[in-house]
Amino acid sequence: MNPKAGKFDKSAELPVWEGDDAPPTEHHWKELLWNVGRLIGTFRKRGPRGPDDGQPVLVIPGFLCSDQTTFSLRKRLAKHGYRVHGWKQGWNLGAREDTLDKLRQRIESLDHDRKLVIVGWSLGGLFAREYARYHPDQVRAVITLGSPFSGDPRQNTIWPLYERIAGHSVLDPPLPRITDKPPVPHLALWSRRDGLIAPRAARGLDHERDDEVEMDCHHMAFAISPHAAKEVVLEIDRFLKRHD
């Protein structure tokens, strides 16, 4: 496999850990070490926007990440002709009771006359799904990147840290966690190389999303690797064409 090209052997058996739990701890540390340099390199003052008449896209960062962290992904989206917007809510420190309301305010401030595509990375994908569930009139499609929207919310390596920082149990979040598909097209991108999220949790079941595509990248690479971002944008293009 070539991680830069985003290719993989589709005939390879998908690894499933007992009970479909989180990836082994060794994968977690490999994930962090592999991405630390790339993460530092994403801290830029200003993000890309793309053409004014492009399809509007809102990108929601993952847990403990911000708009700065999604710079590479937003840059690729803008280069590909999308009108890109960050969520402008600082660091994502977990779900709050007003999370969806703040997203609504952000989206309504954009003043587009077209429905948005919401791209949510990791935890951001859960926010995107639930927002689309309540506001389908504003959303063209939802794209989740390594987001644990399916199964047990503890099928990842960071849920204990999440609970300490967010201040609530993953089993009792302040936002609804409905696994059924939201009433808009939903593409789930996932990776068996994900060192933080169990593949099955991010892939979902047939009734929980429209399409799923396996990527060949680490969890953090979905948003910060230029190579992975290129593949992500190509999959978004294909998905939107199928669901015009």
C-alpha positions in Angstrom: 0.0 0.0 0.0 1.1 3.5 -0.7 -0.2 5.9 2.0 0.5 9.0 -0.1 -1.5 7.8 -3.0 -4.4 6.7 -0.8 -4.5 3.3 -2.4 -5.1 0.0 -0.6 -5.7 -3.7 -1.2 -9.5 -4.1 -1.2 -9.1 -7.9 -1.0 -7.3 -7.6 2.4 -9.3 -8.7 5.4 -10.5 -5.9 7.5 -9.1 -6.3 11.1 -11.8 -6.5 13.8 -10.7 -6.5 17.4 -12.6 -8.4 20.0 -15.9 -6.7 20.5 -14.9 -4.3 17.8 -13.2 -2.2 20.4 -10.8 0.7 19.9 -7.5 0.2 18.0 -4.6 -1.2 20.1 -2.7 1.3 22.2 0.4 0.8 20.0 -1.6 2.2 17.1 -2.6 5.2 19.2 1.0 6.2 19.8 2.1 5.6 16.2 -0.8 7.9 15.2 0.4 10.7 17.5 4.1 10.4 16.7 3.5 10.2 13.0 1.4 13.4 12.9 3.1 15.7 15.5 5.3 17.4 12.9 2.5 17.8 10.4 0.2 19.2 13.0 2.7 21.9 14.0 2.9 22.8 10.3 -0.8 23.6 10.0 -0.7 26.7 12.3 -1.3 29.4 9.8 -2.8 32.9 10.3 -5.4 32.7 7.5 -7.2 29.9 5.8 -8.2 29.5 2.1 -11.6 30.4 0.9 -12.0 29.5 -2.7 -14.2 31.2 -5.4 -17.3 33.2 -4.4 -19.6 31.2 -6.6 -18.3 27.7 -5.5 -20.3 25.1 -3.7 -20.3 26.4 -0.1 -18.6 24.0 2.4 -18.3 24.2 6.2 -15.5 22.2 7.8 -15.8 21.2 11.4 -12.6 20.2 13.2 -12.2 17.2 15.5 -11.8 17.0 19.3 -9.0 19.2 20.6 -8.6 20.7 17.1 -9.5 24.1 15.5 -9.8 25.7 12.1 -6.0 26.0 12.0 -5.8 22.2 12.2 -8.0 21.7 9.1 -5.9 24.1 7.0 -4.6 21.5 4.5 -8.1 20.1 3.9 -9.7 23.5 3.5 -6.9 24.5 1.1 -7.5 21.5 -1.1 -11.3 22.1 -1.1 -10.7 25.8 -2.1 -8.2 24.8 -4.8 -10.9 22.4 -6.2 -13.4 25.2 -6.6 -15.4 25.0 -3.3 -16.2 28.1 -1.3 -14.8 27.0 2.1 -15.6 28.2 5.6 -14.2 27.2 8.9 -16.4 26.8 11.9 -14.8 29.8 13.8 -15.5 28.5 17.3 -12.0 28.0 18.5 -10.9 24.7 19.8 -13.4 21.8 19.8 -13.5 20.8 23.4 -16.5 18.5 23.1 -20.2 18.6 22.8 -22.1 21.3 24.6 -25.8 22.0 24.9 -25.5 25.0 22.7 -23.3 23.3 20.0 -26.0 23.0 17.4 -27.3 26.5 18.1 -23.8 28.0 17.6 -23.5 26.0 14.3 -26.8 27.4 13.2 -25.7 30.9 13.9 -22.4 30.4 12.1 -24.2 28.9 9.0 -26.8 31.6 8.9 -24.1 34.2 9.0 -22.6 32.9 5.8 -25.6 34.3 3.8 -25.5 31.7 1.0 -28.5 31.1 -1.2 -27.3 27.5 -1.7 -27.4 24.5 0.7 -24.0 23.8 2.3 -21.9 20.6 2.3 -20.8 20.0 5.9 -17.5 18.2 6.2 -16.9 16.9 9.8 -13.7 15.4 10.9 -13.9 12.9 13.8 -16.1 14.5 16.5 -16.9 17.2 14.0 -18.7 14.6 11.9 -21.1 13.8 14.8 -21.9 17.5 15.0 -22.5 17.6 11.2 -24.8 14.6 11.3 -27.0 16.0 14.1 -27.1 19.5 12.6 -28.3 18.1 9.3 -30.9 16.0 11.1 -32.5 19.2 12.6 -31.8 21.5 9.6 -32.0 19.4 6.4 -33.3 22.5 4.5 -29.8 24.1 4.9 -27.6 21.1 4.2 -26.9 19.5 0.8 -24.8 16.6 2.2 -22.7 15.5 5.2 -19.2 14.0 4.8 -17.7 12.4 7.9 -14.0 11.8 8.2 -13.1 9.0 10.7 -16.1 9.9 12.8 -17.3 7.4 15.3 -21.0 7.7 14.6 -21.9 4.0 14.8 -21.9 1.5 17.6 -20.5 1.9 21.1 -19.1 5.4 21.7 -16.2 3.9 23.5 -14.8 2.2 20.4 -11.9 4.6 20.3 -8.7 5.3 22.3 -9.5 8.8 23.6 -12.9 8.5 25.2 -11.4 8.7 28.8 -9.6 11.9 27.9 -12.7 13.2 26.2 -14.8 12.7 29.3 -12.3 14.6 31.5 -12.2 17.6 29.2 -15.8 17.7 28.0 -17.2 17.1 31.5 -19.7 14.4 30.6 -19.9 10.7 29.9 -19.8 9.6 26.3 -22.8 7.4 27.2 -24.8 10.5 28.2 -23.8 13.4 25.9 -25.6 16.8 25.9 -26.5 16.3 22.2 -28.6 13.5 20.8 -26.6 10.6 19.3 -28.9 9.0 16.8 -27.2 6.3 14.6 -29.8 6.3 11.9 -28.9 8.2 8.8 -29.7 12.0 8.8 -32.3 13.1 6.1 -29.6 14.3 3.7 -26.9 12.3 1.7 -24.2 11.1 4.0 -20.8 9.8 2.9 -18.6 8.1 5.6 -14.8 8.0 4.9 -12.9 5.7 7.2 -9.6 3.9 7.5 -8.4 0.6 8.8 -5.1 2.5 9.6 -6.9 4.8 12.0 -5.1 4.7 15.3 -7.8 6.4 17.3 -11.2 5.1 16.0 -12.4 1.6 15.4 -13.0 1.1 11.6 -16.5 -0.2 12.1 -17.5 2.8 14.2 -16.5 5.2 11.4 -17.7 3.0 8.6 -21.2 2.5 9.9 -24.0 0.2 8.8 -26.1 0.5 5.6 -29.0 2.2 7.3 -26.7 4.7 9.0 -25.2 6.4 5.9 -25.6 6.4 2.1 -22.1 5.5 1.1 -18.8 4.5 2.7 -15.3 4.6 1.2 -12.2 3.2 2.8 -9.2 5.6 2.8 -5.6 4.7 3.4 -4.5 7.2 6.0 -4.1 7.8 9.7 -6.8 9.5 11.7 -5.1 12.8 11.9 -4.1 12.7 8.3 -7.7 13.1 7.1 -7.4 16.8 7.8 -3.7 17.7 8.0 -2.1 15.6 5.3 -2.1 17.2 1.8 -2.0 13.8 0.2 -5.0 12.5 2.2 -6.9 15.8 1.7 -6.5 15.3 -2.1 -8.1 11.9 -1.9 -10.8 13.2 0.4 -11.8 15.9 -2.0 -12.0 13.5 -4.9 -14.3 11.3 -3.0 -16.5 14.3 -2.1 -16.7 15.2 -5.8 -17.8 11.7 -6.8 -20.3 11.5 -4.0 -21.9 14.9 -4.8 -22.2 14.0 -8.5 -24.0 10.7 -7.6 -26.4 12.6 -5.4 -27.2 15.6 -7.5 
